[in-house]
Amino acid sequence: MPRNNEIKKVLVIGSGPIVIGQAAEFDYAGTQACRSLKEEGIEADLSGYKETDDQITIYLFRGNGCGFCKNFLTFLSSIVPEYGKYFKLESYEVWYNKNNNKLLKEVSEFLEQDAKGVPFIIIGDQIFPGYASQYDDAIKQTILSLYNSSERYDVLVELEKAK
């Protein structure tokens, strides 16, 4: 849940609308890192992990029970000690949530990228369709590059601007 009016560039989580900034409104149910890990049965020490407004957002479109999605979440939790200060996670379950599935289709069309399956990972303007451990270094580099960039691309913000 949001903490005391934190609505800048943080997605507000709940069963109702999700607000990005002050203007963009979506009717999708995203989850943050801790909840996504719990939903997949992944135990991780995230005691030092804190989501803040200056972090970049990693968007994960996933299916509950998807092995590749679970592997990505496991990888992501493993890099929290070193990289957790740079990112926050917004996870959208698309197999059982029709609105999230609709969002995935909108985002993939906007990016002109066919989302044939999950996980579908977006970091800035970089897309990782699927997950394999061979992506690990590229994902870490993309996190750092976007975090250190003066021009941070956020696909959901850009999608809303385009509407």
Secondary structure, DSSP 8 states (H G I E B T S, - for coil): ---TT--SSS---SSS-EEETTTEEE---EE-HHHHHHHTT-----TT----TTSEEEEEEE-TT-HHHHHHHHHHHHTHHHHTTTEEEEEEE-SS-HHHHHHHHHHHHHTT----SS-EEEETTEEEES--GGGHHHHHHHHHHHHH-SS---HHHHHHHH-
